[in-house]
């Protein structure tokens, strides 16, 4: 079974599509000569993705070490952050297995009901008295519930 590897090239000073037109044929030819079993180009609004299928990791590593491949990868439009190489299919390829829905964190959770039996009538006594008589109401409320 072959493994897929991806080379993503992001737009930079120039379009990644121009880069793929200039270096694409050389990359595909080198990949096929190195032992690639399949390949696909994907064009996106943010750049291009080259997907290559190789029999194993050793063949992929030999392909990456070829001089013509290294020269093409050195010529990407954005040399600092415009090149991403990894194992697996790239771009908008789906996951290998369907993902399960995860529980919502924070904003999606529901509040638990408050245990009103713990508060009894003390809370209404405390908050019903206005102004500076609050302390006296607190003492009355506490005294009434502890008896």
C-alpha positions as CSV (number, residue, x, y, z in Angstrom):
1,X,0.0,0.0,0.0
2,X,1.4,3.4,-1.0
3,X,1.6,6.4,1.3
4,X,0.7,9.9,0.2
5,X,2.9,12.9,0.8
6,X,2.1,16.6,0.2
7,X,4.0,19.6,-0.8
8,X,2.0,22.8,-0.2
9,X,3.3,26.1,-1.8
10,X,1.6,29.3,-0.6
11,X,1.4,32.5,-2.6
12,X,4.1,35.1,-1.8
13,X,5.7,37.8,-3.9
14,X,4.2,36.0,-6.9
15,X,1.5,33.5,-7.4
16,X,2.2,29.8,-6.5
17,X,0.4,28.9,-9.7
18,X,3.2,30.5,-11.7
19,X,5.7,28.5,-9.6
20,X,3.8,25.3,-10.3
21,X,3.9,26.1,-14.1
22,X,7.6,26.7,-14.0
23,X,8.6,23.7,-11.9
24,X,5.7,21.3,-12.0
25,X,6.8,19.2,-14.9
26,X,10.3,18.7,-13.4
27,X,8.8,17.7,-10.1
28,X,6.4,15.2,-11.6
29,X,9.1,13.7,-13.8
30,X,11.5,13.4,-10.9
31,X,8.8,11.8,-8.7
32,X,7.9,9.2,-11.3
33,X,11.6,8.3,-11.9
34,X,12.1,8.1,-8.1
35,X,9.3,5.6,-7.8
36,X,6.1,7.6,-7.3
37,X,2.9,5.6,-8.1
38,X,0.4,8.5,-8.4
39,X,0.3,12.2,-8.2
40,X,-2.3,15.1,-8.1
41,X,-2.1,18.9,-8.4
42,X,-4.7,21.0,-6.5
43,X,-5.0,24.8,-7.1
44,X,-6.5,26.9,-4.3
45,X,-7.0,30.6,-3.8
46,X,-4.1,30.6,-1.3
47,X,-1.6,28.5,-3.4
48,X,-1.1,25.0,-4.8
49,X,-0.7,21.5,-3.4
50,X,1.2,18.6,-5.0
51,X,0.2,15.2,-3.7
52,X,2.6,12.3,-4.4
53,X,2.1,8.6,-3.6
54,X,5.2,6.6,-2.8
55,X,5.6,3.0,-1.7
56,X,7.4,4.0,1.6
57,X,9.1,6.7,3.5
58,X,12.6,5.9,2.1
59,X,11.5,6.5,-1.5
60,X,10.0,9.9,-0.4
61,X,13.2,10.9,1.3
62,X,15.3,10.0,-1.7
63,X,13.0,12.1,-3.9
64,X,13.4,15.1,-1.5
65,X,17.2,14.8,-1.7
66,X,17.3,15.1,-5.5
67,X,19.0,18.2,-6.7
68,X,16.3,19.2,-9.1
69,X,13.7,18.9,-6.3
70,X,15.7,21.0,-3.9
71,X,16.2,23.7,-6.6
72,X,12.5,23.8,-7.2
73,X,11.7,24.0,-3.5
74,X,14.2,26.7,-3.0
75,X,12.4,28.8,-5.7
76,X,9.0,29.0,-4.0
77,X,7.4,32.4,-3.9
78,X,7.6,32.8,-0.1
79,X,10.8,31.1,1.1
80,X,10.2,31.8,4.8
81,X,6.7,30.5,5.4
82,X,5.4,29.5,1.9
83,X,6.5,25.8,1.8
84,X,4.9,23.0,3.9
85,X,5.8,19.4,3.3
86,X,4.2,16.5,5.3
87,X,2.9,13.0,5.1
88,X,-0.7,12.6,4.1
89,X,-3.0,14.2,1.5
90,X,-3.1,17.9,1.6
91,X,-5.3,20.9,1.0
92,X,-8.9,20.1,1.8
93,X,-8.6,16.3,1.8
94,X,-10.9,14.7,4.4
95,X,-9.8,12.9,7.5
96,X,-9.1,9.1,7.3
97,X,-11.8,8.3,9.8
98,X,-14.9,10.3,10.5
99,X,-14.6,12.5,13.5
100,X,-17.0,12.4,16.4
101,X,-18.7,15.6,17.6
102,X,-17.0,17.0,20.6
103,X,-18.9,18.6,23.5
104,X,-19.1,22.4,23.4
105,X,-16.7,24.0,25.8
106,X,-17.6,27.2,27.7
107,X,-20.3,29.0,25.8
108,X,-22.3,26.0,24.8
109,X,-22.7,24.6,28.3
110,X,-25.9,25.0,30.3
111,X,-26.0,26.4,33.9
112,X,-27.1,24.0,36.6
113,X,-30.2,25.1,38.7
114,X,-29.4,26.7,42.0
115,X,-30.3,24.8,45.1
116,X,-32.9,27.2,46.6
117,X,-33.5,24.9,49.6
118,X,-30.1,25.9,51.1
119,X,-31.0,29.6,51.1
120,X,-34.5,29.4,52.7
121,X,-36.0,32.7,53.8
122,X,-32.7,34.2,54.9
123,X,-31.9,35.6,51.5
124,X,-35.2,37.4,51.2
125,X,-34.8,38.9,54.7
126,X,-31.3,40.2,53.9
127,X,-32.1,41.8,50.5
128,X,-35.6,43.2,51.4
129,X,-34.3,45.7,54.0
130,X,-33.0,48.9,52.4
131,X,-30.1,51.1,53.4
132,X,-28.1,51.0,56.6
133,X,-30.3,48.6,58.4
134,X,-28.7,45.7,56.4
135,X,-26.5,44.6,59.2
136,X,-29.5,44.3,61.6
137,X,-31.5,42.4,59.0
138,X,-28.5,40.0,58.5
139,X,-28.4,39.3,62.3
140,X,-32.1,38.8,62.4
141,X,-32.0,36.5,59.4
142,X,-29.2,34.4,60.8
143,X,-30.7,34.3,64.3
144,X,-34.1,33.1,62.9
145,X,-32.6,30.3,60.9
146,X,-30.3,28.9,63.6
147,X,-33.0,28.5,66.2
